[in-house]
Amino acid sequence: LEDTTIDEKVLARDRAQGVFTQTFTEFSNRMISAYRLKQGAANLKKYGEIFARADKQFGVQPAVIAAFWGLETDFGAVQGDFHTLNALVTLSHDCRRPQLFRQ
């Protein structure tokens, strides 16, 4: 962790997320398409064994993991442009959501 840095761009993007001003209905109508549901079902089947292991080890249902995967990355199509470890360090240091970064 000694080489990680706080990324101000991560903080700026985090604070500018418009989804937190939308109702669930507005958000879901915009983000959950028939295509995304179809892809989610296909990926649940394709990676069923991996999802089952994650469910057993972490207690998170496969559909929940698939939903986040689809919404956050469009099932891997969007890789992002931030250094992952720096982004996690930045968000944990920012302390706006400390409960997410504590055991």
C-alpha positions in Angstrom: 0.0 0.0 0.0 3.0 2.3 0.3 2.8 3.2 -3.4 -0.9 4.1 -3.4 -2.0 7.7 -3.7 -5.2 9.7 -3.1 -6.8 10.3 -6.4 -8.7 13.6 -6.5 -10.4 12.6 -9.8 -12.0 9.6 -8.0 -13.4 12.0 -5.3 -14.7 14.4 -7.9 -16.5 11.6 -9.8 -17.8 10.0 -6.6 -19.3 13.3 -5.5 -20.9 14.0 -8.9 -22.8 10.8 -9.2 -26.3 11.8 -10.3 -27.8 8.4 -9.5 -28.2 9.4 -5.9 -30.8 12.1 -6.9 -33.0 9.6 -8.7 -35.8 7.5 -7.4 -35.3 3.7 -7.7 -37.9 3.7 -10.5 -36.0 6.4 -12.5 -32.7 4.6 -12.0 -34.0 1.1 -12.8 -35.9 2.4 -15.9 -32.7 3.9 -17.2 -30.3 1.1 -16.2 -32.1 -2.2 -16.4 -32.8 -3.1 -20.0 -34.1 -6.3 -21.5 -30.7 -6.9 -23.0 -29.0 -6.5 -19.6 -31.5 -8.9 -18.0 -30.8 -11.4 -20.7 -27.0 -11.1 -20.3 -27.4 -11.4 -16.5 -29.3 -14.7 -16.9 -26.8 -16.0 -19.4 -23.9 -15.1 -17.1 -25.5 -16.7 -14.1 -25.8 -19.9 -16.0 -22.3 -19.7 -17.6 -20.5 -18.9 -14.3 -22.9 -20.7 -12.0 -20.2 -22.7 -10.3 -18.2 -19.6 -9.5 -21.3 -17.8 -8.2 -22.2 -20.8 -6.0 -18.7 -20.7 -4.5 -18.9 -17.0 -3.8 -22.4 -17.5 -2.2 -21.1 -20.3 0.0 -17.9 -18.4 1.0 -19.3 -14.9 1.4 -23.1 -15.4 1.7 -24.0 -13.2 -1.2 -26.6 -14.5 -3.6 -25.5 -15.0 -7.2 -28.2 -12.7 -8.5 -27.0 -9.9 -6.3 -23.4 -10.3 -7.6 -24.6 -10.5 -11.2 -26.7 -7.4 -10.8 -23.8 -5.3 -9.5 -21.5 -6.8 -12.2 -24.0 -5.8 -14.9 -24.7 -2.3 -13.5 -21.1 -1.4 -12.7 -19.3 -2.8 -15.7 -21.9 -4.1 -18.2 -20.6 -7.6 -17.5 -17.0 -6.6 -18.1 -17.5 -4.4 -21.2 -16.5 -1.3 -19.2 -13.2 -1.7 -17.5 -12.9 1.8 -16.1 -10.0 4.2 -16.2 -9.0 4.4 -12.6 -6.2 2.5 -10.8 -8.4 0.2 -8.7 -6.2 0.1 -5.5 -5.8 3.9 -5.5 -9.5 4.3 -6.0 -10.3 2.0 -3.0 -7.7 3.8 -0.8 -9.1 7.1 -1.8 -12.7 6.2 -1.1 -11.8 4.6 2.2 -9.7 7.6 3.3 -12.4 10.1 2.3 -14.6 8.8 5.2 -17.9 9.7 3.7 -18.9 6.0 3.9 -16.7 4.5 6.6 -19.0 1.6 7.3 -18.2 0.2 3.8 -14.5 0.0 4.6 -14.6 -1.6 8.0 -15.0 -5.3 8.9 
